[in-house]
Amino acid sequence: MRPERYSPEALIALLRRRKIATMEDLKEALGTAADATVFRKLAALGYRTSYSHRGRYYTLDELARFDELGLWSFRQVFFSRFGTLVSTVEALVLAAEAGYDPAELEPVLNVEAKAALLKLVRAGRLAREQVSGRYVYLSPDTSARRAQLQARSVYDAEASRLSLGPGLRALPDELKAAIVLFYSLLDERQRRLYAGLEAMKVGHGGDAQVAELLGIDPGTVARGRAELLSGEVEQGGVRRPGGGRPSAKKAPPRSSRRSTS
């Protein structure tokens, strides 16, 4: 008897429709009870596993829209061009002009990163040094680490002000005041999205810095940023001028009435 064969088209159709799916979803779509069968079909297609949610979700390479950091999210599930959380943390730290401390890195990843950082240090894949009373994670290469520490000294000199990224000049007070004023004119949903947009402009440590400037929770900023990056922002939600029910005004008197004779 010939062995049963499974068509990957069912996986493609499911993932193109949903963007992401769990192993149970994929097995049901393929009609198999074996994880190995699903992995074999996914490997031929090119796929990614989420670095959040303990790697529970899967997507196709063709569906991921990675940002400049190599990250992509869909419905608060996070994926990386670099694969696992450990590999992603390593890549981000090595590429960072001034390294990262956990408080800066976690809003970027939207997951806890301390365990991954420590694992990388123990394996010799990252280095860490104490700077201004906290640990900063850096490249293990001596010359690269020295350059990151130099950039860090400039970056930390403006740590209490909203900056445009490591080593760059802080925003002037007039512009910060304008940002706060504009933010106050928005509704709740618009505020979240606007905060996320400003955090993306800032880049390194943007969630925490924008949250401090606007006086909101960093998680709110991260949520707004994730919504924008996912491309799943729903249109509408704020009533357009003229929208809603017609106003209950009295009808104007008729210009002419039937005459009584």
CYANA upper distance limits for C-alpha pairs under 8 A (distance plus 0.5 A):
  6 TYR  CA     30 LEU  CA      7.03
  6 TYR  CA     31 GLY  CA      8.21
  7 SER  CA     30 LEU  CA      7.68
  8 PRO  CA     12 ILE  CA      6.89
  8 PRO  CA     30 LEU  CA      7.79
  8 PRO  CA     41 LYS  CA      6.33
  8 PRO  CA     42 LEU  CA      8.16
  9 GLU  CA     13 ALA  CA      6.56
 10 ALA  CA     14 LEU  CA      6.70
 10 ALA  CA     29 ALA  CA      6.32
 10 ALA  CA     30 LEU  CA      6.37
 11 LEU  CA     15 LEU  CA      6.61
 11 LEU  CA     26 LEU  CA      6.82
 11 LEU  CA     29 ALA  CA      6.86
 11 LEU  CA     30 LEU  CA      7.00
 11 LEU  CA     42 LEU  CA      8.43
 12 ILE  CA     16 ARG  CA      6.45
 13 ALA  CA     17 ARG  CA      6.67
 14 LEU  CA     18 ARG  CA      6.58
 14 LEU  CA     19 LYS  CA      8.29
 14 LEU  CA     21 ALA  CA      8.43
 14 LEU  CA     26 LEU  CA      8.29
 14 LEU  CA     29 ALA  CA      7.66
 15 LEU  CA     19 LYS  CA      5.23
 15 LEU  CA     20 ILE  CA      6.22
 15 LEU  CA     21 ALA  CA      7.14
 15 LEU  CA     59 THR  CA      6.93
 15 LEU  CA     60 LEU  CA      7.57
 16 ARG  CA     63 LEU  CA      7.83
 19 LYS  CA     59 THR  CA      6.67
 19 LYS  CA     60 LEU  CA      8.34
 19 LYS  CA     63 LEU  CA      7.17
 19 LYS  CA     74 PHE  CA      8.19
 20 ILE  CA     57 TYR  CA      6.72
 20 ILE  CA     58 TYR  CA      5.97
 20 ILE  CA     59 THR  CA      5.37
 20 ILE  CA     74 PHE  CA      8.14
 21 ALA  CA     25 ASP  CA      6.37
 21 ALA  CA     26 LEU  CA      7.18
 21 ALA  CA     57 TYR  CA      5.89
 21 ALA  CA     58 TYR  CA      5.91
 21 ALA  CA     59 THR  CA      7.28
 22 THR  CA     26 LEU  CA      6.86
 22 THR  CA     56 ARG  CA      6.34
 22 THR  CA     57 TYR  CA      5.21
 22 THR  CA     58 TYR  CA      6.64
 23 MET  CA     27 LYS  CA      6.61
 23 MET  CA     35 ASP  CA      7.80
 23 MET  CA     38 VAL  CA      8.37
 23 MET  CA     56 ARG  CA      7.66
 23 MET  CA     57 TYR  CA      7.64
 23 MET  CA     58 TYR  CA      7.99
 24 GLU  CA     28 GLU  CA      6.67
 25 ASP  CA     29 ALA  CA      6.75
 26 LEU  CA     30 LEU  CA      6.61
 26 LEU  CA     38 VAL  CA      7.36
 27 LYS  CA     31 GLY  CA      6.33
 27 LYS  CA     32 THR  CA      5.73
 27 LYS  CA     33 ALA  CA      6.55
 27 LYS  CA     34 ALA  CA      7.68
 27 LYS  CA     35 ASP  CA      7.64
 27 LYS  CA     38 VAL  CA      6.90
 28 GLU  CA     32 THR  CA      7.03
 28 GLU  CA     33 ALA  CA      8.25
 30 LEU  CA     38 VAL  CA      7.92
 32 THR  CA     37 THR  CA      7.77
 32 THR  CA     38 VAL  CA      8.38
 34 ALA  CA     38 VAL  CA      7.42
 35 ASP  CA     39 PHE  CA      6.77
 36 ALA  CA     40 ARG  CA      6.59
 37 THR  CA     41 LYS  CA      6.91
 38 VAL  CA     42 LEU  CA      6.58
 39 PHE  CA     43 ALA  CA      6.45
 40 ARG  CA     44 ALA  CA      7.22
 41 LYS  CA     45 LEU  CA      7.18
 42 LEU  CA     46 GLY  CA      6.54
 42 LEU  CA     47 TYR  CA      6.48
 43 ALA  CA     47 TYR  CA      7.07
 45 LEU  CA     60 LEU  CA      7.71
 46 GLY  CA     60 LEU  CA      6.49
 46 GLY  CA     61 ASP  CA      6.11
 46 GLY  CA     62 GLU  CA      8.47
 47 TYR  CA     58 TYR  CA      7.42
 47 TYR  CA     59 THR  CA      6.12
 47 TYR  CA     60 LEU  CA      4.70
 47 TYR  CA     61 ASP  CA      5.52
 48 ARG  CA     58 TYR  CA      6.16
 48 ARG  CA     59 THR  CA      5.83
 48 ARG  CA     60 LEU  CA      6.51
 48 ARG  CA     61 ASP  CA      6.76
 48 ARG  CA     79 PHE  CA      7.61
 48 ARG  CA     80 SER  CA      8.34
 48 ARG  CA     83 GLY  CA      7.38
 49 THR  CA     55 GLY  CA      6.07
 49 THR  CA     56 ARG  CA      7.72
 49 THR  CA     57 TYR  CA      6.32
 49 THR  CA     58 TYR  CA      5.16
 49 THR  CA     59 THR  CA      7.16
 49 THR  CA     79 PHE  CA      7.21
 49 THR  CA     83 GLY  CA      7.41
 49 THR  CA     84 THR  CA      8.06
 50 SER  CA     54 ARG  CA      7.94
 50 SER  CA     55 GLY  CA      5.17
 50 SER  CA     56 ARG  CA      7.05
 50 SER  CA     57 TYR  CA      5.83
 50 SER  CA     58 TYR  CA      6.72
 50 SER  CA     77 VAL  CA      7.26
 50 SER  CA     78 PHE  CA      6.01
 50 SER  CA     79 PHE  CA      5.04
 50 SER  CA     80 SER  CA      7.73
 50 SER  CA     83 GLY  CA      8.23
 50 SER  CA     84 THR  CA      7.92
 51 TYR  CA     55 GLY  CA      5.79
 51 TYR  CA     78 PHE  CA      6.53
 51 TYR  CA     79 PHE  CA      6.08
 51 TYR  CA     80 SER  CA      7.39
 51 TYR  CA     83 GLY  CA      7.50
 51 TYR  CA     84 THR  CA      5.69
 51 TYR  CA     85 LEU  CA      5.41
 52 SER  CA     56 ARG  CA      8.26
 52 SER  CA     77 VAL  CA      6.70
 52 SER  CA     78 PHE  CA      5.97
 52 SER  CA     79 PHE  CA      7.77
 52 SER  CA     85 LEU  CA      8.01
 52 SER  CA    111 VAL  CA      7.24
 53 HIS  CA     57 TYR  CA      7.89
 53 HIS  CA     77 VAL  CA      7.63
 55 GLY  CA     84 THR  CA      8.49
 57 TYR  CA     77 VAL  CA      8.11
 59 THR  CA     63 LEU  CA      7.35
 59 THR  CA     64 ALA  CA      7.79
 60 LEU  CA     64 ALA  CA      7.31
 64 ALA  CA     72 TRP  CA      6.90
 64 ALA  CA     79 PHE  CA      8.47
 65 ARG  CA     71 LEU  CA      8.45
 65 ARG  CA     72 TRP  CA      6.35
 65 ARG  CA    230 SER  CA      8.41
 66 PHE  CA     70 GLY  CA      5.47
 66 PHE  CA     71 LEU  CA      5.38
 66 PHE  CA     72 TRP  CA      5.21
 66 PHE  CA     80 SER  CA      7.87
 66 PHE  CA     81 ARG  CA      7.43
 67 ASP  CA     71 LEU  CA      5.90
 67 ASP  CA     72 TRP  CA      6.83
 67 ASP  CA    229 LEU  CA      7.94
 69 LEU  CA     92 LEU  CA      7.83
 70 GLY  CA     80 SER  CA      6.21
 70 GLY  CA     81 ARG  CA      5.50
 70 GLY  CA     82 PHE  CA      7.71
 71 LEU  CA     78 PHE  CA      7.74
 71 LEU  CA     79 PHE  CA      6.37
 71 LEU  CA     80 SER  CA      5.08
 71 LEU  CA     81 ARG  CA      6.81
 72 TRP  CA     78 PHE  CA      6.40
 72 TRP  CA     79 PHE  CA      5.71
 72 TRP  CA     80 SER  CA      6.75
 72 TRP  CA    229 LEU  CA      7.21
 72 TRP  CA    230 SER  CA      7.22
 73 SER  CA     77 VAL  CA      5.84
 73 SER  CA     78 PHE  CA      4.83
 73 SER  CA     79 PHE  CA      6.44
 73 SER  CA    226 ALA  CA      6.86
 73 SER  CA    229 LEU  CA      7.14
 73 SER  CA    230 SER  CA      5.74
 74 PHE  CA     78 PHE  CA      7.18
 74 PHE  CA    226 ALA  CA      8.30
 74 PHE  CA    227 GLU  CA      8.36
 74 PHE  CA    230 SER  CA      5.50
 74 PHE  CA    232 GLU  CA      8.07
 75 ARG  CA    227 GLU  CA      8.09
 75 ARG  CA    230 SER  CA      7.74
 75 ARG  CA    232 GLU  CA      8.31
 76 GLN  CA    223 ARG  CA      8.46
 76 GLN  CA    226 ALA  CA      7.38
 76 GLN  CA    227 GLU  CA      8.48
 78 PHE  CA    109 LEU  CA      8.37
 78 PHE  CA    110 ASN  CA      8.45
 79 PHE  CA     83 GLY  CA      7.86
 80 SER  CA     84 THR  CA      7.75
 80 SER  CA     85 LEU  CA      8.40
 80 SER  CA     88 THR  CA      7.05
 81 ARG  CA     88 THR  CA      8.26
 82 PHE  CA     87 SER  CA      6.37
 82 PHE  CA     88 THR  CA      5.72
 82 PHE  CA     91 ALA  CA      7.81
 83 GLY  CA     87 SER  CA      6.77
 83 GLY  CA     88 THR  CA      6.98
 84 THR  CA     88 THR  CA      6.58
 85 LEU  CA     89 VAL  CA      6.54
 85 LEU  CA    116 ALA  CA      7.64
 86 VAL  CA     90 GLU  CA      6.74
 86 VAL  CA    116 ALA  CA      5.78
 86 VAL  CA    117 LEU  CA      8.03
 86 VAL  CA    119 LYS  CA      8.50
 86 VAL  CA    120 LEU  CA      7.84
 87 SER  CA     91 ALA  CA      6.69
 88 THR  CA     92 LEU  CA      6.67
 89 VAL  CA     93 VAL  CA      6.66
 89 VAL  CA    113 ALA  CA      7.96
 89 VAL  CA    116 ALA  CA      7.52
 89 VAL  CA    117 LEU  CA      7.48
 90 GLU  CA     94 LEU  CA      6.65
 90 GLU  CA    117 LEU  CA      8.27
 90 GLU  CA    120 LEU  CA      7.68
 90 GLU  CA    125 ARG  CA      7.88
 90 GLU  CA    126 LEU  CA      7.55
 91 ALA  CA     95 ALA  CA      6.67
 92 LEU  CA     96 ALA  CA      6.50
 93 VAL  CA     99 GLY  CA      5.78
 93 VAL  CA    100 TYR  CA      6.55
 93 VAL  CA    137 TYR  CA      7.32
 93 VAL  CA    138 LEU  CA      6.62
 93 VAL  CA    139 SER  CA      7.41
 94 LEU  CA     99 GLY  CA      7.54
 94 LEU  CA    126 LEU  CA      8.50
 94 LEU  CA    138 LEU  CA      7.15
 94 LEU  CA    139 SER  CA      5.79
 95 ALA  CA     99 GLY  CA      8.26
 96 ALA  CA    100 TYR  CA      7.55
 96 ALA  CA    148 GLN  CA      8.18
 96 ALA  CA    204 HIS  CA      8.49
 97 GLU  CA    147 ALA  CA      8.33
 97 GLU  CA    148 GLN  CA      6.03
 97 GLU  CA    151 ALA  CA      6.94
 97 GLU  CA    152 ARG  CA      8.37
 97 GLU  CA    166 PRO  CA      7.03
 98 ALA  CA    138 LEU  CA      8.25
 98 ALA  CA    147 ALA  CA      8.27
 98 ALA  CA    148 GLN  CA      4.79
 98 ALA  CA    149 LEU  CA      6.66
 98 ALA  CA    150 GLN  CA      8.06
 98 ALA  CA    151 ALA  CA      5.57
 98 ALA  CA    152 ARG  CA      5.17
 98 ALA  CA    155 TYR  CA      7.95
 98 ALA  CA    166 PRO  CA      6.71
 99 GLY  CA    136 VAL  CA      7.02
 99 GLY  CA    137 TYR  CA      6.14
 99 GLY  CA    138 LEU  CA      5.40
 99 GLY  CA    139 SER  CA      7.99
 99 GLY  CA    148 GLN  CA      6.44
 99 GLY  CA    149 LEU  CA      8.19
 99 GLY  CA    152 ARG  CA      7.88
100 TYR  CA    104 GLU  CA      6.54
100 TYR  CA    105 LEU  CA      6.42
100 TYR  CA    136 VAL  CA      6.04
100 TYR  CA    137 TYR  CA      5.88
100 TYR  CA    138 LEU  CA      7.50
101 ASP  CA    105 LEU  CA      6.76
101 ASP  CA    134 ARG  CA      8.06
101 ASP  CA    135 TYR  CA      6.62
101 ASP  CA    136 VAL  CA      4.92
101 ASP  CA    137 TYR  CA      6.37
102 PRO  CA    106 GLU  CA      6.35
102 PRO  CA    113 ALA  CA      6.93
102 PRO  CA    114 LYS  CA      6.65
102 PRO  CA    136 VAL  CA      8.15
103 ALA  CA    107 PRO  CA      7.71
103 ALA  CA    205 GLY  CA      8.36
104 GLU  CA    108 VAL  CA      7.61
104 GLU  CA    204 HIS  CA      7.54
104 GLU  CA    205 GLY  CA      5.00
104 GLU  CA    206 GLY  CA      8.43
104 GLU  CA    208 ALA  CA      7.73
105 LEU  CA    109 LEU  CA      6.87
105 LEU  CA    113 ALA  CA      7.67
105 LEU  CA    204 HIS  CA      8.46
105 LEU  CA    205 GLY  CA      7.26
106 GLU  CA    110 ASN  CA      5.98
106 GLU  CA    111 VAL  CA      6.15
106 GLU  CA    112 GLU  CA      6.20
106 GLU  CA    113 ALA  CA      6.34
107 PRO  CA    111 VAL  CA      7.80
107 PRO  CA    205 GLY  CA      7.59
107 PRO  CA    206 GLY  CA      8.46
107 PRO  CA    207 ASP  CA      6.44
107 PRO  CA    208 ALA  CA      7.77
107 PRO  CA    218 PRO  CA      7.94
107 PRO  CA    219 GLY  CA      8.18
107 PRO  CA    222 ALA  CA      6.85
108 VAL  CA    204 HIS  CA      8.28
108 VAL  CA    205 GLY  CA      7.54
108 VAL  CA    206 GLY  CA      8.41
108 VAL  CA    207 ASP  CA      7.92
108 VAL  CA    222 ALA  CA      8.26
109 LEU  CA    113 ALA  CA      8.36
110 ASN  CA    222 ALA  CA      7.54
113 ALA  CA    117 LEU  CA      6.68
114 LYS  CA    118 LEU  CA      6.70
115 ALA  CA    119 LYS  CA      6.66
116 ALA  CA    120 LEU  CA      6.75
117 LEU  CA    121 VAL  CA      6.80
117 LEU  CA    126 LEU  CA      8.19
117 LEU  CA    137 TYR  CA      7.94
118 LEU  CA    122 ARG  CA      6.66
119 LYS  CA    123 ALA  CA      6.74
120 LEU  CA    124 GLY  CA      6.72
120 LEU  CA    125 ARG  CA      5.60
120 LEU  CA    126 LEU  CA      5.92
121 VAL  CA    125 ARG  CA      6.35
121 VAL  CA    126 LEU  CA      5.19
121 VAL  CA    127 ALA  CA      5.98
121 VAL  CA    128 ARG  CA      7.58
124 GLY  CA    140 PRO  CA      7.45
125 ARG  CA    139 SER  CA      8.20
125 ARG  CA    140 PRO  CA      6.75
126 LEU  CA    137 TYR  CA      7.25
126 LEU  CA    138 LEU  CA      6.41
126 LEU  CA    139 SER  CA      5.80
126 LEU  CA    140 PRO  CA      5.38
127 ALA  CA    137 TYR  CA      6.27
127 ALA  CA    138 LEU  CA      5.57
127 ALA  CA    139 SER  CA      6.23
127 ALA  CA    140 PRO  CA      5.33
128 ARG  CA    135 TYR  CA      6.75
128 ARG  CA    136 VAL  CA      5.95
128 ARG  CA    137 TYR  CA      4.77
128 ARG  CA    138 LEU  CA      6.06
129 GLU  CA    135 TYR  CA      5.99
129 GLU  CA    136 VAL  CA      5.99
129 GLU  CA    137 TYR  CA      7.15
129 GLU  CA    138 LEU  CA      8.15
130 GLN  CA    134 ARG  CA      5.76
130 GLN  CA    135 TYR  CA      4.85
130 GLN  CA    136 VAL  CA      6.61
131 VAL  CA    135 TYR  CA      6.55
131 VAL  CA    136 VAL  CA      6.92
138 LEU  CA    145 ARG  CA      6.26
138 LEU  CA    148 GLN  CA      7.49
139 SER  CA    144 ALA  CA      6.60
139 SER  CA    145 ARG  CA      5.54
139 SER  CA    148 GLN  CA      8.41
140 PRO  CA    144 ALA  CA      8.19
140 PRO  CA    145 ARG  CA      7.02
141 ASP  CA    145 ARG  CA      6.39
142 THR  CA    146 ARG  CA      6.66
143 SER  CA    147 ALA  CA      6.87
144 ALA  CA    148 GLN  CA      6.77
145 ARG  CA    149 LEU  CA      6.68
146 ARG  CA    150 GLN  CA      6.79
147 ALA  CA    151 ALA  CA      6.82
148 GLN  CA    152 ARG  CA      6.51
149 LEU  CA    153 SER  CA      6.78
150 GLN  CA    154 VAL  CA      7.36
151 ALA  CA    155 TYR  CA      6.64
151 ALA  CA    166 PRO  CA      7.20
151 ALA  CA    167 GLY  CA      6.23
152 ARG  CA    156 ASP  CA      6.35
152 ARG  CA    166 PRO  CA      7.54
152 ARG  CA    167 GLY  CA      7.71
153 SER  CA    157 ALA  CA      6.73
154 VAL  CA    158 GLU  CA      7.65
154 VAL  CA    166 PRO  CA      7.93
154 VAL  CA    167 GLY  CA      5.58
155 TYR  CA    159 ALA  CA      6.87
155 TYR  CA    165 GLY  CA      8.21
155 TYR  CA    166 PRO  CA      5.40
155 TYR  CA    167 GLY  CA      5.08
155 TYR  CA    168 LEU  CA      7.78
158 GLU  CA    162 LEU  CA      8.35
158 GLU  CA    163 SER  CA      7.76
158 GLU  CA    170 ALA  CA      7.39
159 ALA  CA    163 SER  CA      8.48
161 ARG  CA    170 ALA  CA      6.89
161 ARG  CA    171 LEU  CA      8.19
161 ARG  CA    209 GLN  CA      7.96
162 LEU  CA    170 ALA  CA      6.37
162 LEU  CA    171 LEU  CA      6.68
162 LEU  CA    209 GLN  CA      6.10
162 LEU  CA    210 VAL  CA      7.39
162 LEU  CA    213 LEU  CA      7.46
163 SER  CA    168 LEU  CA      7.10
163 SER  CA    169 ARG  CA      6.76
163 SER  CA    170 ALA  CA      4.67
163 SER  CA    171 LEU  CA      6.35
163 SER  CA    202 VAL  CA      7.10
163 SER  CA    209 GLN  CA      8.33
164 LEU  CA    168 LEU  CA      6.26
164 LEU  CA    169 ARG  CA      7.18
164 LEU  CA    170 ALA  CA      6.81
164 LEU  CA    171 LEU  CA      7.72
164 LEU  CA    201 LYS  CA      7.69
164 LEU  CA    202 VAL  CA      5.22
164 LEU  CA    203 GLY  CA      7.78
165 GLY  CA    202 VAL  CA      6.03
165 GLY  CA    203 GLY  CA      6.44
165 GLY  CA    204 HIS  CA      6.02
165 GLY  CA    205 GLY  CA      8.37
166 PRO  CA    204 HIS  CA      7.22
171 LEU  CA    175 LEU  CA      6.94
171 LEU  CA    176 LYS  CA      7.02
172 PRO  CA    176 LYS  CA      6.94
173 ASP  CA    177 ALA  CA      6.61
174 GLU  CA    178 ALA  CA      6.80
175 LEU  CA    179 ILE  CA      6.72
176 LYS  CA    180 VAL  CA      6.82
176 LYS  CA    213 LEU  CA      8.27
177 ALA  CA    181 LEU  CA      6.64
178 ALA  CA    182 PHE  CA      6.57
179 ILE  CA    183 TYR  CA      6.56
180 VAL  CA    184 SER  CA      6.78
180 VAL  CA    213 LEU  CA      8.13
180 VAL  CA    214 LEU  CA      6.71
181 LEU  CA    185 LEU  CA      7.30
182 PHE  CA    186 LEU  CA      7.59
183 TYR  CA    191 ARG  CA      6.48
183 TYR  CA    194 TYR  CA      7.95
183 TYR  CA    214 LEU  CA      8.40
184 SER  CA    191 ARG  CA      8.37
186 LEU  CA    190 GLN  CA      6.13
186 LEU  CA    191 ARG  CA      6.10
187 ASP  CA    191 ARG  CA      6.53
188 GLU  CA    192 ARG  CA      6.91
189 ARG  CA    193 LEU  CA      6.93
190 GLN  CA    194 TYR  CA      6.42
191 ARG  CA    195 ALA  CA      6.49
192 ARG  CA    196 GLY  CA      6.75
192 ARG  CA    220 THR  CA      6.71
192 ARG  CA    221 VAL  CA      6.55
192 ARG  CA    223 ARG  CA      7.81
192 ARG  CA    224 GLY  CA      5.33
193 LEU  CA    197 LEU  CA      6.68
193 LEU  CA    221 VAL  CA      8.11
193 LEU  CA    224 GLY  CA      4.86
193 LEU  CA    225 ARG  CA      7.02
193 LEU  CA    227 GLU  CA      7.91
193 LEU  CA    228 LEU  CA      7.42
194 TYR  CA    198 GLU  CA      6.77
194 TYR  CA    224 GLY  CA      7.80
195 ALA  CA    199 ALA  CA      6.68
195 ALA  CA    210 VAL  CA      7.13
195 ALA  CA    211 ALA  CA      8.21
195 ALA  CA    221 VAL  CA      5.86
195 ALA  CA    224 GLY  CA      7.11
195 ALA  CA    225 ARG  CA      7.94
196 GLY  CA    200 MET  CA      6.83
196 GLY  CA    207 ASP  CA      7.88
196 GLY  CA    221 VAL  CA      5.41
196 GLY  CA    222 ALA  CA      6.72
196 GLY  CA    223 ARG  CA      7.68
196 GLY  CA    224 GLY  CA      4.94
196 GLY  CA    225 ARG  CA      4.26
196 GLY  CA    226 ALA  CA      7.98
196 GLY  CA    228 LEU  CA      7.85
197 LEU  CA    201 LYS  CA      6.96
197 LEU  CA    224 GLY  CA      7.99
197 LEU  CA    225 ARG  CA      6.56
197 LEU  CA    228 LEU  CA      7.96
198 GLU  CA    202 VAL  CA      6.81
198 GLU  CA    206 GLY  CA      8.11
198 GLU  CA    210 VAL  CA      7.45
199 ALA  CA    203 GLY  CA      6.68
199 ALA  CA    205 GLY  CA      8.45
199 ALA  CA    206 GLY  CA      4.78
199 ALA  CA    207 ASP  CA      5.70
199 ALA  CA    209 GLN  CA      8.15
199 ALA  CA    210 VAL  CA      6.46
199 ALA  CA    221 VAL  CA      7.69
199 ALA  CA    225 ARG  CA      7.61
200 MET  CA    206 GLY  CA      7.01
200 MET  CA    225 ARG  CA      7.41
201 LYS  CA    206 GLY  CA      8.11
202 VAL  CA    206 GLY  CA      5.45
205 GLY  CA    209 GLN  CA      6.94
206 GLY  CA    210 VAL  CA      6.45
207 ASP  CA    211 ALA  CA      6.51
207 ASP  CA    218 PRO  CA      6.00
207 ASP  CA    219 GLY  CA      8.32
207 ASP  CA    221 VAL  CA      6.11
207 ASP  CA    222 ALA  CA      6.52
208 ALA  CA    212 GLU  CA      6.67
208 ALA  CA    218 PRO  CA      5.91
209 GLN  CA    213 LEU  CA      6.80
210 VAL  CA    214 LEU  CA      6.60
210 VAL  CA    218 PRO  CA      8.27
210 VAL  CA    221 VAL  CA      7.91
211 ALA  CA    215 GLY  CA      6.07
211 ALA  CA    216 ILE  CA      5.38
211 ALA  CA    217 ASP  CA      6.25
211 ALA  CA    218 PRO  CA      5.61
211 ALA  CA    221 VAL  CA      7.02
212 GLU  CA    216 ILE  CA      7.21
216 ILE  CA    220 THR  CA      7.58
216 ILE  CA    221 VAL  CA      8.30
217 ASP  CA    221 VAL  CA      7.42
218 PRO  CA    222 ALA  CA      6.68
219 GLY  CA    223 ARG  CA      6.58
220 THR  CA    224 GLY  CA      6.81
221 VAL  CA    225 ARG  CA      6.70
222 ALA  CA    226 ALA  CA      6.53
223 ARG  CA    227 GLU  CA      6.67
224 GLY  CA    228 LEU  CA      6.86
225 ARG  CA    229 LEU  CA      6.67
226 ALA  CA    230 SER  CA      6.51
227 GLU  CA    231 GLY  CA      6.93
227 GLU  CA    232 GLU  CA      6.62
227 GLU  CA    233 VAL  CA      6.44
228 LEU  CA    232 GLU  CA      7.52
228 LEU  CA    233 VAL  CA      6.92
239 ARG  CA    243 GLY  CA      6.32
239 ARG  CA    244 GLY  CA      7.59
